[in-house]
Amino acid sequence: MTTPAAVVETLTSITPAVAPMLDALVAASGWNQTARDWRLFERLGSLHGVRDGAGTVIASGAVLPMGNVAWISMILVAPAARGQGLGRAVFAHCLEQVKASGRVAMLDATPQGEPLYASFGFTPLWRLTRWQRDAIAEPAQAPASDKPPIESLAALDAQALGIARPAVLADLLDREGSHCIRNGLGFGLVRAGRKAHQIGPLLSTDEHAAATLMHNAARGIAGALYIDVPDGRSVMAPGAAQRRLHAAARLCTNGARHARQHHRPHGPTRLHPRHRRPRVRLRNPHMPLNRSDLPADVLALLSQGTVIPAHPLALDASRQFDRKRQRTLTRYYVDAGAGGLAVGVHTTQFSIRERGLYAPVLEAAMQDRLAWSDRPMAMIAGLCGPTAQAQAEARTAVSLGYHAGLLSLAALASASEDELIAHCEAVAQEIPLIGFYLQTVVGGPILSSDFWRRFALIPNVLAIKVAPFNRYRTIDVVRGLVDARAEERVFLYTGNDDHIVLDLALPFAAMRDGAPVQVRFRGGLLGHWSVWTSSAVKQLRQIKAELAANGGALSPALLALDSRVTDCNAAFFDVANNFHGCIAGCHEVLRRQGLLEGIWCLDPEEGLGKGQSTEIDRVYRQHGDLGDDAFVRDNLARWLA
């Protein structure tokens, strides 16, 4: 093979000479696409390639516009031409075409290709596993199938994917050997590939119904079979295993930072493998995020319960953002064992928005957390302000890879509950929500149990942070959650810094249908946990271990810990001065440990309250065993490096 020319050209047509070159690229890469897939891209999109000196196409790429998005696919390089940057050149060419059209760029990536796309700013949307079944001797009798009018499939497909692609579906269904399996809740397409039959797209409003569709689609096929299933599908994956499929590859879908907003509404269970190879799906940062898109390990972490500290803001003596110390704090929280971070919240100082620091601070936490550890963590972004502002902040958070938004209602404190629910529903269209019952002394409205019932019924609600510092209002949240029958889906996290241990230790009961329903707080999302964090992780672990070992009961010694932790919080949060120094008090603890250089806040008037430093001294003397100074001392130099 001669030295390739570094020129990417648009392949205006698949000529008889070009067709075998493209098929050879697919075969050499072991992909499942056929000549019909190349023709689909030619007809509905565009093809691009690089030729060597002999005119052979040795690298390829395709762009398939579908409404507001464009799918980049078929990034293939001949084995002998790899390592020369041809794949990068073709991909950059395709990406520029998408940018010029103003569409959202999306793609599927193999694990091998993911680093390339990440270097262009793509981030994961969701991960998938390719399930594969080898050829079998005697397939079960095929179920009834048909080729229904494409309009009947396109509507459900558009609801699930968020974009309309009837021409793509029509092409897939029109192929020789393709057929459709339907039931009252969804459909699945089966089509022939180069190596195996492919099931997909497969969509249903119910995952159990989707598993049945998968079973029916596999019947009657003697050859090898592929289906790509998003991770975290608790019914689909076991169902695939029961049908003699095995996990064969890890995949992921991705999207690009440059693209404009793309709305993907709540919809049916999405199990559609599109025409592509195993991949990582990289998400466009401006695409709305649904709970079903979240990584399974993050959902499991939140469900089990974890420590989520509210991340403070590091400033220097000029009250400018101190990037080095901010990184130090993030590293501290990661190594302390925190299961997540809440950024852009009250402890981070709401006025970062007025200083243009909201996005930089969120991005810093995400970058530093990912650079320091690859373990799963729940990343929570604070959202506030009127609806337009909260939605814009949600889009920023999604673009940076955050999993959920903690929605403050303080700016709408005078609004009716109907107006508040409408606000929450609008923001939930952008990102999974964590509700926030904020104490009234810092601006939170009083909310009824019926508000929390209605809030818990919003499909994209993930959790509720309960922080009214009031037992009656805490119980209102529990009642609303139980009335909504959402106690398994919506996770309770304590924000009641005045009763952290008891919230985590005690069951809460609310009546439903004449019987008590018990719920528990899963973990905590707390400003108090921004200090002495490694000790908080140990305390939560100890509470959970005792509850498991003692049938839901705690020892008197551990129950008594509640008052000690509350006493610490009274000093850190400056209760004596009506919470005037609640942020500066946490800064003071971090300063004493060397994590911060000072206690500076963005507002020069915000500092320690009268006598607060003396109270913190007392807490150190009386409750120093609850701290983690030794842990910080042993690691500080490494975190500052």
WOWOKA-V987366 format. One record per residue. N is the residue number from 1. PSI is psi in whole degrees, -180 to 180 (* if undefined). OMEGA is omega in radians with two decimals (none if undefined). D_LAST is the distance of its C-alpha to the last C-alpha in whole Angstrom. Layout:
[[N:PSI:OMEGA:D_LAST] [N:PSI:OMEGA:D_LAST]]
//
This chain:
[[1:133:-3.11:49] [2:167:-3.11:48] [3:129:-3.08:45] [4:146:2.98:44] [5:135:-3.09:44] [6:54:-3.12:41] [7:124:3.09:43] [8:127:3.14:43] [9:157:3.01:47] [10:127:3.13:48] [11:99:-3.00:50] [12:-25:3.11:53] [13:153:3.08:55] [14:96:-3.13:55] [15:165:3.07:58] [16:-27:3.12:60] [17:-35:-3.08:58] [18:-34:-3.04:54] [19:-50:3.14:55] [20:-26:3.08:55] [21:-44:3.13:52] [22:-43:3.12:50] [23:-35:3.12:51] [24:-36:3.09:50] [25:-43:3.11:46] [26:-47:-3.10:46] [27:-42:-3.11:48] [28:-26:3.14:46] [29:-7:3.13:43] [30:22:-3.13:45] [31:172:-3.01:45] [32:-2:-3.08:47] [33:155:-3.13:48] [34:179:3.08:52] [35:-30:3.12:54] [36:-33:3.11:55] [37:-43:3.07:51] [38:-41:3.14:51] [39:-34:3.09:54] [40:-47:3.13:52] [41:-38:3.12:50] [42:-43:-3.03:52] [43:-41:-3.03:54] [44:-12:-3.09:52] [45:-134:3.14:49] [46:150:3.12:48] [47:146:-3.09:47] [48:152:-3.10:45] [49:171:3.04:45] [50:134:3.10:44] [51:152:3.01:47] [52:-175:-3.07:47] [53:-21:3.14:50] [54:2:3.12:53] [55:5:3.11:52] [56:134:3.07:51] [57:116:-3.08:48] [58:-2:3.05:45] [59:145:-3.05:43] [60:163:3.02:43] [61:158:-3.13:42] [62:149:3.07:44] [63:127:-3.12:44] [64:99:3.11:46] [65:138:3.07:46] [66:92:-3.11:47] [67:-124:-3.08:47] [68:-3:-3.13:44] [69:164:3.00:42] [70:129:-3.10:42] [71:125:3.05:41] [72:129:-3.03:40] [73:177:3.02:41] [74:37:3.05:42] [75:98:-3.02:39] [76:144:3.09:41] [77:135:3.09:41] [78:141:-3.07:43] [79:-42:-3.08:42] [80:-15:-3.10:43] [81:6:-3.11:41] [82:158:3.13:38] [83:9:-3.12:34] [84:7:3.11:36] [85:13:-3.11:34] [86:-40:3.10:37] [87:-43:3.10:36] [88:-42:-3.11:33] [89:-44:-3.14:36] [90:-43:-3.12:39] [91:-43:3.13:36] [92:-38:3.10:35] [93:-46:3.12:39] [94:-41:-3.11:40] [95:-39:3.10:37] [96:-37:3.11:38] [97:-42:3.12:41] [98:-45:3.12:40] [99:-45:-3.10:38] [100:-29:-3.13:42] [101:-11:-3.13:44] [102:15:-3.10:41] [103:168:3.01:41] [104:128:3.09:38] [105:128:3.06:37] [106:159:-3.14:37] [107:163:2.97:37] [108:144:-3.08:36] [109:140:2.92:34] [110:162:3.04:34] [111:-33:3.14:31] [112:-34:-3.09:31] [113:-15:-3.05:32] [114:-43:3.13:29] [115:-36:3.11:26] [116:-49:-3.07:28] [117:-34:3.08:29] [118:-33:-3.14:26] [119:-18:3.07:25] [120:7:3.10:28] [121:10:3.10:26] [122:145:3.13:28] [123:154:-3.06:27] [124:140:3.00:29] [125:-57:3.00:32] [126:159:-3.12:33] [127:150:-3.08:33] [128:161:3.01:36] [129:132:3.05:38] [130:120:3.05:41] [131:135:-3.03:44] [132:138:3.00:46] [133:131:3.09:50] [134:169:3.13:52] [135:145:-3.14:55] [136:156:-3.03:58] [137:-45:-3.03:61] [138:89:3.12:63] [139:154:3.06:61] [140:158:3.14:62] [141:133:-3.11:65] [142:140:3.08:63] [143:171:3.10:63] [144:135:3.11:65] [145:167:-3.14:63] [146:180:3.04:64] [147:83:-3.04:63] [148:166:3.05:63] [149:136:-3.02:63] [150:-27:-3.13:59] [151:-32:-3.10:59] [152:-21:3.11:59] [153:-36:-3.01:56] [154:-34:-3.11:54] [155:-47:3.12:54] [156:-39:3.12:52] [157:-43:3.14:50] [158:-36:3.12:49] [159:-39:-3.10:48] [160:-44:-3.04:46] [161:-26:-3.11:44] [162:1:3.08:44] [163:154:3.14:46] [164:131:3.11:50] [165:52:-3.10:50] [166:-34:-3.12:54] [167:-36:3.11:55] [168:-46:3.12:52] [169:-42:-3.14:53] [170:-41:3.13:57] [171:-45:-3.13:56] [172:-41:-3.08:55] [173:-25:-3.07:58] [174:-6:-3.06:60] [175:151:3.11:59] [176:129:3.13:61] [177:-10:3.10:61] [178:146:3.05:59] [179:169:-3.05:60] [180:134:3.03:58] [181:130:-3.10:58] [182:155:2.85:59] [183:-173:-3.05:59] [184:-10:-3.05:59] [185:-6:-3.11:55] [186:-167:-3.13:54] [187:162:3.03:55] [188:138:3.07:53] [189:143:3.05:54] [190:129:-3.13:55] [191:157:-3.13:55] [192:139:3.04:55] [193:-180:-3.12:52] [194:-37:-3.11:52] [195:-27:-3.03:51] [196:158:2.95:51] [197:144:-3.13:53] [198:128:2.99:50] [199:120:3.10:50] [200:146:0.05:49] [201:150:3.05:49] [202:119:-3.04:49] [203:144:3.10:49] [204:153:3.05:50] [205:-4:-3.10:50] [206:133:-3.07:50] [207:-34:3.08:48] [208:-40:3.08:51] [209:-35:3.09:53] [210:-39:3.11:50] [211:-38:3.08:50] [212:-41:3.08:54] [213:-42:3.13:54] [214:-44:3.12:52] [215:-47:-3.11:54] [216:-36:-3.14:57] [217:-32:-3.11:56] [218:-22:-3.12:55] [219:141:3.08:59] [220:-1:3.13:61] [221:115:-3.12:59] [222:-29:-3.08:59] [223:-178:3.11:56] [224:156:-2.99:53] [225:137:3.06:51] [226:144:2.86:47] [227:136:-3.14:46] [228:124:-3.03:43] [229:125:3.05:42] [230:139:3.13:39] [231:152:3.12:36] [232:2:3.10:37] [233:103:-2.99:41] [234:-18:3.13:42] [235:-41:-3.05:46] [236:-45:-3.07:45] [237:-50:3.06:43] [238:-35:3.12:46] [239:-38:3.09:49] [240:-42:-3.14:47] [241:-39:3.14:47] [242:-21:-3.12:51] [243:27:3.04:52] [244:22:3.01:51] [245:149:3.09:48] [246:151:3.14:45] [247:122:-3.02:41] [248:-21:-3.09:41] [249:155:3.06:38] [250:140:-3.02:35] [251:171:3.09:35] [252:148:3.12:33] [253:142:-2.96:34] [254:161:3.07:32] [255:161:-2.94:33] [256:153:-3.09:31] [257:-30:-3.01:30] [258:-19:-2.90:32] [259:152:3.14:35] [260:173:-3.04:37] [261:139:3.07:38] [262:123:-3.09:40] [263:126:3.05:41] [264:101:-3.00:42] [265:164:3.00:44] [266:139:-3.09:44] [267:-163:-3.08:46] [268:168:3.04:47] [269:126:-3.09:45] [270:119:3.11:44] [271:54:-3.02:44] [272:120:-3.10:45] [273:3:3.14:44] [274:-178:3.13:45] [275:97:-3.12:46] [276:173:-3.08:43] [277:165:3.02:41] [278:141:-2.92:38] [279:167:2.84:35] [280:130:-3.09:32] [281:115:-3.09:34] [282:132:-3.02:31] [283:148:2.96:32] [284:130:-3.05:33] [285:-20:-3.13:30] [286:8:3.11:33] [287:132:3.10:35] [288:147:-3.07:36] [289:130:3.09:35] [290:157:3.11:37] [291:-38:-3.12:36] [292:-15:3.11:38] [293:-13:-3.02:35] [294:146:3.08:32] [295:141:-3.10:31] [296:-35:-3.10:33] [297:-30:3.08:30] [298:-43:3.08:29] [299:-42:3.13:32] [300:-40:3.12:33] [301:-46:-3.14:29] [302:-37:3.13:31] [303:-43:-3.13:34] [304:-29:-3.14:33] [305:133:-3.07:31] [306:174:3.10:28] [307:120:3.10:25] [308:100:3.10:24] [309:147:2.97:22] [310:126:-2.99:23] [311:120:3.08:20] [312:174:3.11:19] [313:124:3.11:19] [314:126:3.10:16] [315:157:3.02:18] [316:-175:-3.06:17] [317:-20:3.09:20] [318:9:-3.11:22] [319:35:3.02:22] [320:152:-3.11:20] [321:123:-3.14:18] [322:94:-3.03:14] [323:-38:-3.11:12] [324:-47:-3.13:9] [325:-31:3.06:10] [326:-42:3.10:12] [327:-39:3.12:10] [328:-44:3.12:8] [329:-46:-3.13:12] [330:-44:3.12:13] [331:-39:3.09:11] [332:-48:-3.10:12] [333:-39:3.13:16] [334:-49:-3.11:15] [335:-25:3.09:15] [336:-15:3.12:17] [337:13:3.11:20] [338:142:3.13:21] [339:-2:3.13:23] [340:177:3.08:22] [341:138:3.03:21] [342:118:-2.99:24] [343:144:-3.11:22] [344:22:-3.11:25] [345:-172:-3.08:27] [346:-43:-3.12:28] [347:-29:3.09:25] [348:-12:-3.11:23] [349:114:-3.11:26] [350:-27:-3.07:29] [351:0:2.99:29] [352:-26:-3.13:26] [353:-39:3.14:29] [354:-22:-3.11:30] [355:6:-3.12:27] [356:25:-3.06:27] [357:-2:-3.04:24] [358:-57:-3.12:25] [359:-44:3.12:24] [360:-38:-3.12:21] [361:-42:3.08:19] [362:-43:-3.12:21] [363:-38:3.13:20] [364:-46:-3.13:16] [365:-42:-3.14:16] [366:-45:3.14:18] [367:-46:-3.06:16] [368:-37:3.12:13] [369:-43:-3.13:15] [370:-35:-3.14:16] [371:-25:-3.03:13] [372:-30:-3.07:12] [373:146:3.09:15] [374:10:3.09:19] [375:154:-3.12:21] [376:138:3.03:23] [377:144:3.09:23] [378:118:-3.11:25] [379:119:-3.02:24] [380:129:3.11:26] [381:134:3.04:26] [382:137:3.12:28] [383:136:3.12:31] [384:179:3.12:34] [385:-178:3.07:37] [386:174:-2.96:40] [387:-47:-3.10:40] [388:-42:3.13:40] [389:-46:-3.12:36] [390:-39:3.10:35] [391:-41:3.12:36] [392:-41:3.11:34] [393:-37:3.09:31] [394:-42:3.13:32] [395:-38:3.07:32] [396:-45:-3.13:29] [397:-44:3.13:27] [398:-41:-3.11:29] [399:-25:-3.12:28] [400:2:3.06:25] [401:13:3.14:25] [402:153:-3.04:26] [403:-26:-3.06:28] [404:162:3.09:30] [405:131:3.06:31] [406:109:-2.93:31] [407:110:3.05:34] [408:137:3.12:35] [409:13:-3.06:39] [410:-36:-3.12:38] [411:-15:-3.13:39] [412:29:-3.02:43] [413:-27:-3.13:43] [414:-1:-3.11:47] [415:157:3.06:48] [416:164:3.13:50] [417:-31:3.04:49] [418:-44:3.13:50] [419:-38:3.12:48] [420:-41:3.11:45] [421:-42:3.10:46] [422:-40:3.09:46] [423:-48:-3.13:43] [424:-42:3.13:41] [425:-38:-3.14:43] [426:-43:-3.13:42] [427:-33:3.13:39] [428:-15:3.04:39] [429:-14:-3.08:40] [430:-32:-2.97:37] [431:148:3.01:34] [432:138:-3.03:35] [433:145:2.85:35] [434:117:3.12:34] [435:157:-3.05:37] [436:106:3.02:36] [437:96:-3.05:38] [438:141:-3.13:37] [439:148:-3.02:38] [440:-27:-3.08:41] [441:-22:3.08:39] [442:24:2.93:37] [443:0:-3.11:39] [444:142:3.08:39] [445:157:3.01:43] [446:129:-3.03:45] [447:139:-3.09:46] [448:166:3.06:49] [449:-30:3.12:48] [450:-34:3.04:50] [451:-46:-3.09:47] [452:-29:3.02:45] [453:-49:-3.12:48] [454:-38:3.11:48] [455:-44:-3.11:44] [456:-20:3.13:44] [457:-10:3.10:46] [458:125:-3.00:44] [459:-33:-3.04:43] [460:22:3.03:40] [461:135:-3.05:39] [462:-41:-3.03:36] [463:173:3.03:36] [464:126:2.97:36] [465:118:-3.06:34] [466:107:-3.04:37] [467:44:3.10:36] [468:-7:-3.05:39] [469:43:-3.04:39] [470:122:-3.08:42] [471:-40:-3.10:44] [472:-45:-3.09:47] [473:-29:3.04:45] [474:-43:3.13:42] [475:-31:3.06:46] [476:-41:3.11:47] [477:-44:3.13:44] [478:-45:3.14:45] [479:-46:3.14:48] [480:-40:3.14:47] [481:-44:-3.13:45] [482:-41:3.11:48] [483:-32:3.12:51] [484:-4:-3.06:49] [485:41:-3.06:49] [486:15:-3.03:45] [487:-22:3.09:44] [488:-26:-3.07:43] [489:-35:-3.09:41] [490:121:-3.02:39] [491:135:3.07:37] [492:131:3.05:37] [493:131:-3.13:33] [494:138:2.95:34] [495:8:-3.14:32] [496:88:-3.09:35] [497:-14:3.12:32] [498:-7:-3.14:36] [499:48:-3.03:36] [500:-54:-3.02:33] [501:-44:-3.12:35] [502:-37:3.06:38] [503:-41:-3.11:38] [504:-23:-3.01:36] [505:-33:-2.96:38] [506:143:2.99:42] [507:148:3.04:44] [508:139:-3.10:45] [509:140:3.01:48] [510:148:-3.09:50] [511:139:3.05:54] [512:127:-3.13:55] [513:37:3.07:58] [514:7:-3.12:59] [515:149:3.12:57] [516:139:3.05:53] [517:124:-3.11:50] [518:137:3.02:47] [519:157:3.11:44] [520:152:2.97:40] [521:133:-3.09:37] [522:-37:-3.09:35] [523:-156:-3.12:31] [524:145:3.02:30] [525:100:-2.82:28] [526:140:2.94:27] [527:-34:3.12:26] [528:-34:-3.11:26] [529:4:3.00:24] [530:-11:3.07:21] [531:152:-3.13:21] [532:43:-2.96:21] [533:-41:-3.13:20] [534:-32:3.07:20] [535:-38:3.09:23] [536:-40:3.11:25] [537:-43:3.12:24] [538:-39:-3.14:26] [539:-44:3.12:29] [540:-42:3.13:30] [541:-40:3.14:30] [542:-41:3.11:32] [543:-48:-3.12:34] [544:-39:-3.14:35] [545:-43:3.13:35] [546:-41:3.11:38] [547:-41:-3.14:40] [548:-38:-3.06:40] [549:-28:-3.00:41] [550:24:3.08:44] [551:34:3.11:45] [552:8:-3.14:43] [553:152:3.07:44] [554:152:3.09:41] [555:154:3.08:42] [556:-36:-3.12:43] [557:-41:-3.13:39] [558:-35:3.07:37] [559:-37:3.14:39] [560:-19:3.10:39] [561:-26:-3.11:35] [562:-46:-3.09:36] [563:-33:3.12:37] [564:-44:3.12:34] [565:-40:3.12:32] [566:-38:3.10:34] [567:-41:3.07:34] [568:-44:-3.10:30] [569:-35:3.13:31] [570:-36:3.12:33] [571:-47:-3.09:31] [572:-36:-3.07:28] [573:1:3.05:30] [574:51:-3.12:32] [575:-34:-3.11:36] [576:-26:-3.14:38] [577:32:3.08:37] [578:41:3.04:38] [579:20:3.13:34] [580:-43:-3.06:33] [581:32:-3.02:30] [582:-34:3.10:29] [583:-46:-3.14:26] [584:-32:3.12:25] [585:-42:3.06:26] [586:-40:3.08:23] [587:-39:-3.10:21] [588:-41:3.09:22] [589:-45:3.14:21] [590:-33:3.09:17] [591:-43:-3.14:17] [592:-30:3.13:19] [593:-11:-3.13:16] [594:2:3.14:13] [595:-33:3.04:12] [596:153:3.09:14] [597:-26:-3.13:15] [598:-179:-3.10:19] [599:17:-3.02:21] [600:138:3.02:22] [601:164:3.12:24] [602:-37:3.09:25] [603:115:-3.13:29] [604:-23:-3.13:29] [605:-8:-3.08:32] [606:117:3.14:30] [607:-164:3.13:28] [608:144:3.07:29] [609:170:3.14:33] [610:123:3.11:35] [611:2:-3.06:35] [612:-39:3.12:32] [613:-40:3.11:29] [614:-38:3.11:32] [615:-38:3.09:32] [616:-37:3.04:29] [617:-44:-3.13:29] [618:-44:3.14:32] [619:-41:3.10:30] [620:-39:3.14:28] [621:-44:-2.99:31] [622:-29:-3.04:33] [623:24:-3.10:30] [624:-24:3.12:27] [625:-14:3.09:28] [626:-4:-3.10:27] [627:-176:3.13:23] [628:35:-3.11:20] [629:-39:-3.12:19] [630:-41:3.11:18] [631:-44:3.14:16] [632:-43:-3.13:14] [633:-39:-3.10:14] [634:-20:-3.01:13] [635:-7:-2.96:10] [636:-43:-3.11:9] [637:-39:3.13:6] [638:-40:-3.14:5] [639:-33:-3.13:6] [640:-17:-3.04:4] [641:*:none:0]]
//
